[in-house]
Amino acid sequence: MSESKGLPRHDGWSVERAVPMMAGAVVLGSLALGRAASPKWRGLTAFAGGNLVMYASVGWCPASLAMQKLGLRRIGG
């Protein structure tokens, strides 16, 4: 199987890749629940956004620590 030239490939999941993936899923899910069930679910969107800001500014968030304990590797460390 040949790879397409110019397209980046990844070699598995790392904390740096999984954190934004999980946050995106939480945001989409909480927005859907906010529309279908109760607007209070949108608070979960704010929580996920706050954790992403924390992860970007200090390099960790509660989810990244949990992922490391579960065995996901960190890139460069």
Protein Blocks (a to p, Z undefined) as FASTA:
>chain_A
ZZdehiacdebjafklmmmmmmmmmmmmmmmmmmmmomklmmmmmmmmmmmmmmmmnopa
fklmmmmmnopacehZZ
